């Protein structure tokens, strides 16, 4: 008799149910903590019932990162573990559970039954370098998002106290501008500083690009500023603190980029040969895809990225529309989107496809989603075949 253990993963407490190869429930709802003690409770409960643990297969959903510790403990103890995408289980839930009930107990039984019906999946963690790359690229993405949020705050404060400032520099978060904001973030601060000190500051951080004339111009703009005249001390203090945070985080990004490059260079691949994919995007794509052998065809990788067309079902009618499903990895989806923007400028055939869709009345984002699917198809084949991109790779893509 074979047994199937389905585990519903959560942050603190998991729930497991055991069924046999006839689909009968043997143990219902073992609730255990995500800890060594909880894992021991799971094994003891099953052993007390079955005595023998050798004929048990395990299945769970890849829910966030909460499944990793349990997966590691189970595989270390010799259990075959299948890890499924939550959307696989979601589609099966509708057929298994006609009343559409959803709770931890029902879910653990459904996961066990999915394993019983469809068989085990060869699930294994990517190699350590890939996991580390994924962790660092996501960490970098979070830092970049934080920097963007802080920049919005600075712009909001400048709109209050110095609305003309944004016209003084082509990039108000460039090196020279940030140093000026650290020293003189308000018109009053600029008026108070001597022209010589201001000129020296600008010249130092712009490497001579800005001079005394620039300093005089900035002073004139500050004197004529239409910014508010109240709470300026508080705004000045806040701008300085936020600029310091931005500089700190940008230095972190620089250090993280070095670590990412070191890891990426160890993982021999050909992503940089693909149009639109550069040094920043390539590690994200590789890390999010992981082992290319987890996908047996391009459409599955496209679905994993969430750029496949969404489906609507009404009764027995199933239709697709121009919107993407936006399931799967948002990090991969965002990276492919950015790569697509670059690709339509650098690859004539992809540009021609984009222009064709626009001429047909498609929205920019719909056309760009089509480019994303083509890029993912190209990426699939160069990773599968371990080779560089060649111009005729687009022929393999049947997406219209």
C-alpha atoms as a printed R data frame, in Angstrom:
    type eleno elety resid chain resno       x      y       z
1   ATOM     1    CA   UNK     A     1   0.000  0.000   0.000
2   ATOM     2    CA   UNK     A     2   1.345  3.402  -0.996
3   ATOM     3    CA   UNK     A     3   0.566  6.564   0.915
4   ATOM     4    CA   UNK     A     4   0.459 10.210  -0.116
5   ATOM     5    CA   UNK     A     5   1.082 13.050   2.300
6   ATOM     6    CA   UNK     A     6  -0.244 16.440   1.268
7   ATOM     7    CA   UNK     A     7   0.995 19.486   3.169
8   ATOM     8    CA   UNK     A     8  -0.645 22.886   3.144
9   ATOM     9    CA   UNK     A     9   2.159 25.381   3.752
10  ATOM    10    CA   UNK     A    10   1.779 28.477   5.919
11  ATOM    11    CA   UNK     A    11   4.095 30.916   7.655
12  ATOM    12    CA   UNK     A    12   3.874 29.481  11.178
13  ATOM    13    CA   UNK     A    13   1.776 26.307  11.154
14  ATOM    14    CA   UNK     A    14   1.538 23.722   8.380
15  ATOM    15    CA   UNK     A    15  -1.294 21.218   7.991
16  ATOM    16    CA   UNK     A    16  -0.754 17.707   6.603
17  ATOM    17    CA   UNK     A    17  -3.161 14.931   5.620
18  ATOM    18    CA   UNK     A    18  -2.356 11.361   4.583
19  ATOM    19    CA   UNK     A    19  -4.310  9.282   2.066
20  ATOM    20    CA   UNK     A    20  -3.749  5.823   0.592
21  ATOM    21    CA   UNK     A    21  -3.604  4.788  -3.071
22  ATOM    22    CA   UNK     A    22  -7.392  4.352  -3.100
23  ATOM    23    CA   UNK     A    23  -7.875  7.967  -2.080
24  ATOM    24    CA   UNK     A    24  -9.079  7.060   1.424
25  ATOM    25    CA   UNK     A    25  -8.100  9.445   4.214
26  ATOM    26    CA   UNK     A    26  -5.747  7.723   6.639
27  ATOM    27    CA   UNK     A    27  -4.804 10.709   8.811
28  ATOM    28    CA   UNK     A    28  -6.673 13.995   8.630
29  ATOM    29    CA   UNK     A    29  -5.173 17.366   9.498
30  ATOM    30    CA   UNK     A    30  -1.895 17.020  11.374
31  ATOM    31    CA   UNK     A    31  -1.191 20.577  12.444
32  ATOM    32    CA   UNK     A    32   2.470 21.246  13.165
33  ATOM    33    CA   UNK     A    33   4.746 24.244  13.544
34  ATOM    34    CA   UNK     A    34   7.431 25.242  11.075
35  ATOM    35    CA   UNK     A    35  10.182 24.046  13.414
36  ATOM    36    CA   UNK     A    36  12.240 20.998  14.305
37  ATOM    37    CA   UNK     A    37   9.751 20.117  17.029
38  ATOM    38    CA   UNK     A    38   6.878 20.436  14.570
39  ATOM    39    CA   UNK     A    39   8.650 18.234  12.038
40  ATOM    40    CA   UNK     A    40   9.252 15.565  14.684
41  ATOM    41    CA   UNK     A    41   5.558 15.734  15.630
42  ATOM    42    CA   UNK     A    42   4.618 15.100  11.976
43  ATOM    43    CA   UNK     A    43   6.857 12.032  11.703
44  ATOM    44    CA   UNK     A    44   5.788 10.629  15.079
45  ATOM    45    CA   UNK     A    45   2.091 11.003  14.276
46  ATOM    46    CA   UNK     A    46   2.473  9.154  10.985
47  ATOM    47    CA   UNK     A    47   4.729  6.472  12.466
48  ATOM    48    CA   UNK     A    48   2.276  5.759  15.268
49  ATOM    49    CA   UNK     A    49  -0.351  5.077  12.611
50  ATOM    50    CA   UNK     A    50   1.641  3.244   9.931
51  ATOM    51    CA   UNK     A    51   4.758  1.999  11.748
52  ATOM    52    CA   UNK     A    52   6.572  2.024   8.395
53  ATOM    53    CA   UNK     A    53   7.422  5.316   6.643
54  ATOM    54    CA   UNK     A    54   9.085  3.823   3.576
55  ATOM    55    CA   UNK     A    55   6.038  3.921   1.266
56  ATOM    56    CA   UNK     A    56   5.170  7.592   1.692
57  ATOM    57    CA   UNK     A    57   5.387 10.233  -1.009
58  ATOM    58    CA   UNK     A    58   5.021 13.884  -0.081
59  ATOM    59    CA   UNK     A    59   3.565 16.854  -1.936
60  ATOM    60    CA   UNK     A    60   3.363 20.550  -1.107
61  ATOM    61    CA   UNK     A    61   2.826 23.908  -2.782
62  ATOM    62    CA   UNK     A    62   5.676 26.347  -3.347
63  ATOM    63    CA   UNK     A    63   4.165 29.017  -1.101
64  ATOM    64    CA   UNK     A    64   6.544 31.943  -0.747
65  ATOM    65    CA   UNK     A    65   9.722 30.787   0.975
66  ATOM    66    CA   UNK     A    66   7.934 29.022   3.831
67  ATOM    67    CA   UNK     A    67   8.211 25.560   2.274
68  ATOM    68    CA   UNK     A    68  12.007 25.545   2.003
69  ATOM    69    CA   UNK     A    69  12.867 24.451   5.562
70  ATOM    70    CA   UNK     A    70  10.294 21.659   5.547
71  ATOM    71    CA   UNK     A    71  11.380 20.526   2.078
72  ATOM    72    CA   UNK     A    72  14.979 20.364   3.264
73  ATOM    73    CA   UNK     A    73  14.047 18.357   6.374
74  ATOM    74    CA   UNK     A    74  11.918 15.878   4.412
75  ATOM    75    CA   UNK     A    75  14.490 15.252   1.688
76  ATOM    76    CA   UNK     A    76  17.272 14.927   4.274
77  ATOM    77    CA   UNK     A    77  15.202 12.159   5.829
78  ATOM    78    CA   UNK     A    78  14.832 10.333   2.533
79  ATOM    79    CA   UNK     A    79  11.257 11.263   1.592
80  ATOM    80    CA   UNK     A    80  10.496 11.870  -2.100
81  ATOM    81    CA   UNK     A    81   8.943 15.350  -2.239
82  ATOM    82    CA   UNK     A    82   6.995 16.902  -5.103
83  ATOM    83    CA   UNK     A    83   6.678 20.689  -5.074
84  ATOM    84    CA   UNK     A    84   3.829 22.078  -7.150
85  ATOM    85    CA   UNK     A    85   2.994 25.528  -8.395
86  ATOM    86    CA   UNK     A    86  -0.059 26.823  -6.446
87  ATOM    87    CA   UNK     A    87  -1.894 27.366  -9.740
88  ATOM    88    CA   UNK     A    88  -1.689 23.650 -10.519
89  ATOM    89    CA   UNK     A    89  -3.429 22.853  -7.248
90  ATOM    90    CA   UNK     A    90  -5.904 25.685  -7.707
91  ATOM    91    CA   UNK     A    91  -7.113 24.251 -11.013
92  ATOM    92    CA   UNK     A    92  -7.432 20.799  -9.485
93  ATOM    93    CA   UNK     A    93  -9.318 22.112  -6.455
94  ATOM    94    CA   UNK     A    94 -12.302 23.042  -8.620
95  ATOM    95    CA   UNK     A    95 -12.666 19.503  -9.934
96  ATOM    96    CA   UNK     A    96 -12.053 17.863  -6.553
97  ATOM    97    CA   UNK     A    97 -14.152 20.161  -4.423
98  ATOM    98    CA   UNK     A    98 -17.424 21.096  -6.109
99  ATOM    99    CA   UNK     A    99 -18.477 23.386  -3.280
100 ATOM   100    CA   UNK     A   100 -15.308 25.440  -3.755
101 ATOM   101    CA   UNK     A   101 -14.520 25.212  -0.053
102 ATOM   102    CA   UNK     A   102 -11.042 26.277   0.911
103 ATOM   103    CA   UNK     A   103  -9.394 25.671   4.230
104 ATOM   104    CA   UNK     A   104  -6.139 24.171   5.436
105 ATOM   105    CA   UNK     A   105  -7.597 20.692   6.004
106 ATOM   106    CA   UNK     A   106  -9.298 20.442   2.622
107 ATOM   107    CA   UNK     A   107  -6.246 21.862   0.880
108 ATOM   108    CA   UNK     A   108  -3.877 19.316   2.423
109 ATOM   109    CA   UNK     A   109  -6.164 16.487   1.253
110 ATOM   110    CA   UNK     A   110  -6.433 17.988  -2.244
111 ATOM   111    CA   UNK     A   111  -2.640 18.293  -2.483
112 ATOM   112    CA   UNK     A   112  -2.258 14.648  -1.421
113 ATOM   113    CA   UNK     A   113  -4.853 13.546  -3.966
114 ATOM   114    CA   UNK     A   114  -3.193 15.593  -6.716
115 ATOM   115    CA   UNK     A   115  -0.004 13.629  -6.049
116 ATOM   116    CA   UNK     A   116  -1.939 10.336  -6.065
117 ATOM   117    CA   UNK     A   117  -3.682 11.085  -9.373
118 ATOM   118    CA   UNK     A   118  -0.895 12.763 -11.350
119 ATOM   119    CA   UNK     A   119   2.142 11.094  -9.849
120 ATOM   120    CA   UNK     A   120   5.304 12.495  -8.358
121 ATOM   121    CA   UNK     A   121   7.209 15.400  -9.821
122 ATOM   122    CA   UNK     A   122  10.984 15.445  -9.931
123 ATOM   123    CA   UNK     A   123  11.401 18.429  -7.616
124 ATOM   124    CA   UNK     A   124  14.791 19.527  -6.506
125 ATOM   125    CA   UNK     A   125  16.228 22.790  -5.309
126 ATOM   126    CA   UNK     A   126  18.396 24.674  -7.786
127 ATOM   127    CA   UNK     A   127  22.107 24.552  -7.136
128 ATOM   128    CA   UNK     A   128  23.374 26.788  -4.357
129 ATOM   129    CA   UNK     A   129  24.770 29.454  -6.701
130 ATOM   130    CA   UNK     A   130  21.400 29.842  -8.418
131 ATOM   131    CA   UNK     A   131  19.582 30.128  -5.094
132 ATOM   132    CA   UNK     A   132  22.108 32.703  -3.899
133 ATOM   133    CA   UNK     A   133  21.726 34.631  -7.157
134 ATOM   134    CA   UNK     A   134  17.949 34.643  -6.741
135 ATOM   135    CA   UNK     A   135  18.238 35.901  -3.187
136 ATOM   136    CA   UNK     A   136  20.645 38.684  -4.111
137 ATOM   137    CA   UNK     A   137  18.766 39.842  -7.227
138 ATOM   138    CA   UNK     A   138  15.548 40.071  -5.220
139 ATOM   139    CA   UNK     A   139  17.411 41.901  -2.462
140 ATOM   140    CA   UNK     A   140  18.712 44.343  -5.066
141 ATOM   141    CA   UNK     A   141  15.210 44.846  -6.437
142 ATOM   142    CA   UNK     A   142  13.913 45.699  -2.970
143 ATOM   143    CA   UNK     A   143  16.717 48.231  -2.426
144 ATOM   144    CA   UNK     A   144  16.031 49.837  -5.813
145 ATOM   145    CA   UNK     A   145  12.336 50.126  -4.913
146 ATOM   146    CA   UNK     A   146  13.262 51.760  -1.607
147 ATOM   147    CA   UNK     A   147  15.506 54.255  -3.397
148 ATOM   148    CA   UNK     A   148  12.689 55.089  -5.826
149 ATOM   149    CA   UNK     A   149  10.307 55.683  -2.929
150 ATOM   150    CA   UNK     A   150  12.809 57.968  -1.185
151 ATOM   151    CA   UNK     A   151  13.350 59.957  -4.386
152 ATOM   152    CA   UNK     A   152   9.609 60.552  -4.649
153 ATOM   153    CA   UNK     A   153   9.672 61.921  -1.099
154 ATOM   154    CA   UNK     A   154  12.516 64.311  -1.949
155 ATOM   155    CA   UNK     A   155  10.705 65.562  -5.051
156 ATOM   156    CA   UNK     A   156   7.589 66.165  -2.959
157 ATOM   157    CA   UNK     A   157   9.558 68.224  -0.428
158 ATOM   158    CA   UNK     A   158  11.328 70.223  -3.138
159 ATOM   159    CA   UNK     A   159   7.980 70.988  -4.755
160 ATOM   160    CA   UNK     A   160   7.081 72.704  -1.487
161 ATOM   161    CA   UNK     A   161  10.229 74.609  -0.617
162 ATOM   162    CA   UNK     A   162  12.074 74.959  -3.943
163 ATOM   163    CA   UNK     A   163   9.825 74.121  -6.929
164 ATOM   164    CA   UNK     A   164  12.357 75.581  -9.401
165 ATOM   165    CA   UNK     A   165  15.109 73.201  -8.323
166 ATOM   166    CA   UNK     A   166  14.208 70.439 -10.797
167 ATOM   167    CA   UNK     A   167  15.176 72.773 -13.680
168 ATOM   168    CA   UNK     A   168  18.681 73.361 -12.326
169 ATOM   169    CA   UNK     A   169  19.981 69.856 -13.062
170 ATOM   170    CA   UNK     A   170  19.173 67.340 -15.768
171 ATOM   171    CA   UNK     A   171  19.283 64.703 -13.013
172 ATOM   172    CA   UNK     A   172  18.417 66.007  -9.565
173 ATOM   173    CA   UNK     A   173  19.757 62.752  -8.093
174 ATOM   174    CA   UNK     A   174  23.095 62.974  -9.852
175 ATOM   175    CA   UNK     A   175  26.272 63.231  -7.781
176 ATOM   176    CA   UNK     A   176  26.537 67.045  -7.870
177 ATOM   177    CA   UNK     A   177  22.872 67.654  -7.137
178 ATOM   178    CA   UNK     A   178  22.816 65.223  -4.208
179 ATOM   179    CA   UNK     A   179  25.808 66.944  -2.625
180 ATOM   180    CA   UNK     A   180  24.155 70.330  -3.085
181 ATOM   181    CA   UNK     A   181  20.967 69.038  -1.443
182 ATOM   182    CA   UNK     A   182  23.022 67.699   1.453
183 ATOM   183    CA   UNK     A   183  24.505 71.154   1.971
184 ATOM   184    CA   UNK     A   184  21.829 73.579   0.779
185 ATOM   185    CA   UNK     A   185  18.432 71.927   0.242
186 ATOM   186    CA   UNK     A   186  16.314 75.122   0.431
187 ATOM   187    CA   UNK     A   187  16.489 78.525  -1.249
188 ATOM   188    CA   UNK     A   188  17.398 80.145   2.092
189 ATOM   189    CA   UNK     A   189  20.314 77.729   2.499
190 ATOM   190    CA   UNK     A   190  21.613 78.619  -0.972
191 ATOM   191    CA   UNK     A   191  21.236 82.338  -0.379
192 ATOM   192    CA   UNK     A   192  23.208 82.082   2.888
193 ATOM   193    CA   UNK     A   193  26.189 80.154   1.462
194 ATOM   194    CA   UNK     A   194  28.935 82.234  -0.140
195 ATOM   195    CA   UNK     A   195  29.298 82.181  -3.906
196 ATOM   196    CA   UNK     A   196  32.871 80.904  -3.535
197 ATOM   197    CA   UNK     A   197  31.874 77.932  -1.346
198 ATOM   198    CA   UNK     A   198  28.973 77.093  -3.631
199 ATOM   199    CA   UNK     A   199  31.175 77.342  -6.726
200 ATOM   200    CA   UNK     A   200  33.842 75.110  -5.153
201 ATOM   201    CA   UNK     A   201  31.237 72.509  -4.169
202 ATOM   202    CA   UNK     A   202  29.743 72.417  -7.664
203 ATOM   203    CA   UNK     A   203  33.140 72.244  -9.358
204 ATOM   204    CA   UNK     A   204  34.408 69.469  -7.077
205 ATOM   205    CA   UNK     A   205  31.504 67.076  -7.536
206 ATOM   206    CA   UNK     A   206  30.916 67.849 -11.227
207 ATOM   207    CA   UNK     A   207  34.631 67.435 -11.959
208 ATOM   208    CA   UNK     A   208  34.845 70.954 -13.300
209 ATOM   209    CA   UNK     A   209  31.674 70.881 -15.384
210 ATOM   210    CA   UNK     A   210  29.976 73.508 -13.195
211 ATOM   211    CA   UNK     A   211  31.710 76.756 -12.241
212 ATOM   212    CA   UNK     A   212  31.143 80.187 -10.710
213 ATOM   213    CA   UNK     A   213  28.604 81.119 -13.398
214 ATOM   214    CA   UNK     A   214  26.546 78.071 -12.424
215 ATOM   215    CA   UNK     A   215  26.734 79.045  -8.766
216 ATOM   216    CA   UNK     A   216  25.543 82.570  -9.547
217 ATOM   217    CA   UNK     A   217  22.655 81.224 -11.627
218 ATOM   218    CA   UNK     A   218  21.559 78.888  -8.814
219 ATOM   219    CA   UNK     A   219  21.674 81.786  -6.349
220 ATOM   220    CA   UNK     A   220  19.513 83.934  -8.657
221 ATOM   221    CA   UNK     A   221  16.959 81.121  -8.986
222 ATOM   222    CA   UNK     A   222  16.929 80.650  -5.194
223 ATOM   223    CA   UNK     A   223  16.311 84.366  -4.591
224 ATOM   224    CA   UNK     A   224  13.315 84.322  -6.949
225 ATOM   225    CA   UNK     A   225  11.906 81.001  -5.680
226 ATOM   226    CA   UNK     A   226   8.163 80.694  -5.156
227 ATOM   227    CA   UNK     A   227   8.590 78.030  -2.492
228 ATOM   228    CA   UNK     A   228   6.843 78.163   0.889
229 ATOM   229    CA   UNK     A   229   8.439 80.258   3.616
230 ATOM   230    CA   UNK     A   230   7.227 78.221   6.610
231 ATOM   231    CA   UNK     A   231   8.490 74.878   8.013
232 ATOM   232    CA   UNK     A   232  11.594 75.308   5.840
233 ATOM   233    CA   UNK     A   233  13.917 74.226   8.651
234 ATOM   234    CA   UNK     A   234  11.984 70.969   9.033
235 ATOM   235    CA   UNK     A   235  11.944 70.413   5.258
236 ATOM   236    CA   UNK     A   236  15.659 71.163   5.043
237 ATOM   237    CA   UNK     A   237  16.435 68.634   7.761
238 ATOM   238    CA   UNK     A   238  14.190 65.995   6.181
239 ATOM   239    CA   UNK     A   239  15.712 66.411   2.701
240 ATOM   240    CA   UNK     A   240  19.231 66.021   4.097
241 ATOM   241    CA   UNK     A   241  18.294 62.859   5.977
242 ATOM   242    CA   UNK     A   242  16.595 61.305   2.956
243 ATOM   243    CA   UNK     A   243  19.508 62.155   0.644
244 ATOM   244    CA   UNK     A   244  21.838 60.446   3.124
245 ATOM   245    CA   UNK     A   245  19.601 57.359   3.001
246 ATOM   246    CA   UNK     A   246  19.648 57.399  -0.808
247 ATOM   247    CA   UNK     A   247  23.444 57.618  -0.907
248 ATOM   248    CA   UNK     A   248  23.721 54.771   1.605
249 ATOM   249    CA   UNK     A   249  21.338 52.550  -0.370
250 ATOM   250    CA   UNK     A   250  23.029 53.356  -3.684
251 ATOM   251    CA   UNK     A   251  26.333 52.254  -2.151
252 ATOM   252    CA   UNK     A   252  24.607 49.037  -1.082
253 ATOM   253    CA   UNK     A   253  23.403 48.494  -4.653
254 ATOM   254    CA   UNK     A   254  26.985 48.899  -5.859
255 ATOM   255    CA   UNK     A   255  28.199 46.239  -3.389
256 ATOM   256    CA   UNK     A   256  25.313 43.893  -4.202
257 ATOM   257    CA   UNK     A   257  26.017 44.289  -7.928
258 ATOM   258    CA   UNK     A   258  29.580 43.076  -7.370
259 ATOM   259    CA   UNK     A   259  28.299 39.977  -5.556
260 ATOM   260    CA   UNK     A   260  25.706 39.328  -8.268
261 ATOM   261    CA   UNK     A   261  28.289 39.622 -11.042
262 ATOM   262    CA   UNK     A   262  30.600 37.202  -9.245
263 ATOM   263    CA   UNK     A   263  27.822 34.613  -8.963
264 ATOM   264    CA   UNK     A   264  26.491 35.189 -12.478
265 ATOM   265    CA   UNK     A   265  29.932 34.778 -14.049
266 ATOM   266    CA   UNK     A   266  30.196 31.321 -12.438
267 ATOM   267    CA   UNK     A   267  26.959 30.200 -14.123
268 ATOM   268    CA   UNK     A   268  27.979 29.786 -17.745
269 ATOM   269    CA   UNK     A   269  25.068 30.808 -19.989
270 ATOM   270    CA   UNK     A   270  24.268 32.869 -23.066
271 ATOM   271    CA   UNK     A   271  21.640 35.344 -21.904
272 ATOM   272    CA   UNK     A   272  23.707 38.403 -22.739
273 ATOM   273    CA   UNK     A   273  23.521 37.427 -26.411
274 ATOM   274    CA   UNK     A   274  19.746 37.988 -26.407
275 ATOM   275    CA   UNK     A   275  18.592 41.414 -27.645
276 ATOM   276    CA   UNK     A   276  17.401 43.641 -24.813
277 ATOM   277    CA   UNK     A   277  19.155 41.702 -22.051
278 ATOM   278    CA   UNK     A   278  22.015 43.469 -20.308
279 ATOM   279    CA   UNK     A   279  24.177 42.961 -17.242
280 ATOM   280    CA   UNK     A   280  21.475 43.960 -14.765
281 ATOM   281    CA   UNK     A   281  18.581 42.011 -16.257
282 ATOM   282    CA   UNK     A   282  20.406 38.782 -17.182
283 ATOM   283    CA   UNK     A   283  21.071 37.637 -13.564
284 ATOM   284    CA   UNK     A   284  17.431 38.288 -12.621
285 ATOM   285    CA   UNK     A   285  16.126 36.212 -15.519
286 ATOM   286    CA   UNK     A   286  18.530 33.352 -14.868
287 ATOM   287    CA   UNK     A   287  17.812 33.335 -11.127
288 ATOM   288    CA   UNK     A   288  14.036 33.397 -11.520
289 ATOM   289    CA   UNK     A   289  13.942 30.687 -14.197
290 ATOM   290    CA   UNK     A   290  16.313 28.466 -12.238
291 ATOM   291    CA   UNK     A   291  16.736 25.035 -13.813
292 ATOM   292    CA   UNK     A   292  15.505 25.265 -17.397
293 ATOM   293    CA   UNK     A   293  14.757 21.541 -17.323
294 ATOM   294    CA   UNK     A   294  11.798 22.296 -15.053
295 ATOM   295    CA   UNK     A   295  10.027 23.516 -18.214
296 ATOM   296    CA   UNK     A   296   9.368 21.049 -21.022
297 ATOM   297    CA   UNK     A   297   8.173 23.711 -23.470
298 ATOM   298    CA   UNK     A   298   8.325 27.511 -23.860
299 ATOM   299    CA   UNK     A   299   4.632 28.041 -23.067
300 ATOM   300    CA   UNK     A   300   5.153 26.768 -19.525
301 ATOM   301    CA   UNK     A   301   7.956 29.231 -18.930
302 ATOM   302    CA   UNK     A   302   5.807 32.000 -20.415
303 ATOM   303    CA   UNK     A   303   3.025 31.049 -17.988
304 ATOM   304    CA   UNK     A   304   5.537 31.003 -15.129
305 ATOM   305    CA   UNK     A   305   6.465 34.590 -15.987
306 ATOM   306    CA   UNK     A   306   2.776 35.536 -16.076
307 ATOM   307    CA   UNK     A   307   2.845 37.048 -19.565
308 ATOM   308    CA   UNK     A   308   0.528 34.421 -21.050
309 ATOM   309    CA   UNK     A   309  -2.919 35.698 -22.126
310 ATOM   310    CA   UNK     A   310  -5.487 35.503 -19.350
311 ATOM   311    CA   UNK     A   311  -8.558 33.329 -19.812
312 ATOM   312    CA   UNK     A   312 -12.199 33.940 -19.021
313 ATOM   313    CA   UNK     A   313 -14.697 31.118 -18.684
314 ATOM   314    CA   UNK     A   314 -18.459 31.488 -18.809
315 ATOM   315    CA   UNK     A   315 -20.372 28.218 -18.765
316 ATOM   316    CA   UNK     A   316 -18.736 25.994 -21.354
317 ATOM   317    CA   UNK     A   317 -17.155 28.886 -23.243
318 ATOM   318    CA   UNK     A   318 -13.479 29.621 -22.733
319 ATOM   319    CA   UNK     A   319 -12.000 32.766 -24.209
320 ATOM   320    CA   UNK     A   320  -8.686 34.568 -24.069
321 ATOM   321    CA   UNK     A   321  -8.173 38.303 -24.075
322 ATOM   322    CA   UNK     A   322  -5.366 40.795 -24.525
323 ATOM   323    CA   UNK     A   323  -4.598 41.005 -20.816
324 ATOM   324    CA   UNK     A   324  -1.780 38.917 -19.380
325 ATOM   325    CA   UNK     A   325  -2.426 36.555 -16.489
326 ATOM   326    CA   UNK     A   326   0.224 38.205 -14.241
327 ATOM   327    CA   UNK     A   327   0.724 34.952 -12.373
328 ATOM   328    CA   UNK     A   328   4.054 33.456 -11.458
329 ATOM   329    CA   UNK     A   329   7.220 35.431 -10.755
330 ATOM   330    CA   UNK     A   330   6.740 39.224 -10.737
331 ATOM   331    CA   UNK     A   331  10.523 39.648 -10.745
332 ATOM   332    CA   UNK     A   332  10.854 37.682 -13.990
333 ATOM   333    CA   UNK     A   333   7.874 39.468 -15.508
334 ATOM   334    CA   UNK     A   334   9.313 42.902 -14.693
335 ATOM   335    CA   UNK     A   335  12.752 41.936 -16.047
336 ATOM   336    CA   UNK     A   336  11.288 40.627 -19.316
337 ATOM   337    CA   UNK     A   337   9.158 43.762 -19.653
338 ATOM   338    CA   UNK     A   338  12.248 45.973 -19.355
339 ATOM   339    CA   UNK     A   339  14.182 43.750 -21.752
340 ATOM   340    CA   UNK     A   340  11.325 44.019 -24.263
341 ATOM   341    CA   UNK     A   341  11.482 47.813 -24.178
342 ATOM   342    CA   UNK     A   342  15.153 47.682 -25.134
343 ATOM   343    CA   UNK     A   343  14.720 44.846 -27.641
344 ATOM   344    CA   UNK     A   344  12.230 46.709 -29.834
345 ATOM   345    CA   UNK     A   345  14.871 49.418 -30.273
346 ATOM   346    CA   UNK     A   346  17.734 47.044 -31.066
347 ATOM   347    CA   UNK     A   347  16.217 44.104 -32.938
348 ATOM   348    CA   UNK     A   348  14.542 45.042 -36.278
349 ATOM   349    CA   UNK     A   349  12.392 41.912 -36.499
350 ATOM   350    CA   UNK     A   350  11.013 42.379 -32.993
351 ATOM   351    CA   UNK     A   351  10.410 46.044 -33.788
352 ATOM   352    CA   UNK     A   352   8.520 45.021 -36.920
353 ATOM   353    CA   UNK     A   353   6.308 42.707 -34.844
354 ATOM   354    CA   UNK     A   354   5.640 45.516 -32.346
355 ATOM   355    CA   UNK     A   355   4.766 47.990 -35.118
356 ATOM   356    CA   UNK     A   356   2.468 45.421 -36.745
357 ATOM   357    CA   UNK     A   357   0.494 44.994 -33.521
358 ATOM   358    CA   UNK     A   358   0.230 48.752 -33.032
359 ATOM   359    CA   UNK     A   359  -1.015 49.152 -36.623
360 ATOM   360    CA   UNK     A   360  -3.693 46.539 -35.853
361 ATOM   361    CA   UNK     A   361  -4.984 48.777 -33.084
362 ATOM   362    CA   UNK     A   362  -3.398 46.912 -30.183
363 ATOM   363    CA   UNK     A   363  -2.393 48.848 -27.089
364 ATOM   364    CA   UNK     A   364   1.310 49.442 -26.379
365 ATOM   365    CA   UNK     A   365   1.247 47.013 -23.435
366 ATOM   366    CA   UNK     A   366  -0.467 44.308 -25.494
367 ATOM   367    CA   UNK     A   367   2.197 44.580 -28.204
368 ATOM   368    CA   UNK     A   368   4.907 44.586 -25.556
369 ATOM   369    CA   UNK     A   369   3.449 41.424 -23.990
370 ATOM   370    CA   UNK     A   370   3.817 39.746 -27.374
371 ATOM   371    CA   UNK     A   371   7.478 40.813 -27.484
372 ATOM   372    CA   UNK     A   372   7.914 39.428 -23.969
373 ATOM   373    CA   UNK     A   373   6.571 36.042 -25.056
374 ATOM   374    CA   UNK     A   374   8.921 36.005 -28.033
375 ATOM   375    CA   UNK     A   375  11.893 36.872 -25.835
376 ATOM   376    CA   UNK     A   376  10.992 34.149 -23.358
377 ATOM   377    CA   UNK     A   377  10.756 31.645 -26.201
378 ATOM   378    CA   UNK     A   378  14.207 32.682 -27.406
379 ATOM   379    CA   UNK     A   379  15.559 32.442 -23.846
380 ATOM   380    CA   UNK     A   380  14.030 28.993 -23.448
381 ATOM   381    CA   UNK     A   381  15.852 27.587 -26.472
382 ATOM   382    CA   UNK     A   382  19.234 29.154 -25.833
383 ATOM   383    CA   UNK     A   383  19.188 27.864 -22.240
384 ATOM   384    CA   UNK     A   384  17.963 24.419 -23.323
385 ATOM   385    CA   UNK     A   385  20.505 24.169 -26.127
386 ATOM   386    CA   UNK     A   386  23.295 26.023 -24.278
387 ATOM   387    CA   UNK     A   387  24.161 28.394 -27.121
388 ATOM   388    CA   UNK     A   388  24.101 32.045 -28.153
389 ATOM   389    CA   UNK     A   389  21.110 33.782 -29.703
390 ATOM   390    CA   UNK     A   390  20.918 33.732 -33.490
391 ATOM   391    CA   UNK     A   391  18.696 35.949 -35.585
392 ATOM   392    CA   UNK     A   392  16.344 33.224 -36.845
393 ATOM   393    CA   UNK     A   393  15.398 32.108 -33.317
394 ATOM   394    CA   UNK     A   394  12.159 34.102 -33.594
395 ATOM   395    CA   UNK     A   395  10.889 31.639 -36.228
396 ATOM   396    CA   UNK     A   396  10.330 29.042 -33.514
397 ATOM   397    CA   UNK     A   397   7.843 31.305 -31.754
398 ATOM   398    CA   UNK     A   398   4.302 30.700 -32.938
399 ATOM   399    CA   UNK     A   399   2.791 33.466 -30.788
400 ATOM   400    CA   UNK     A   400   0.987 36.039 -32.943
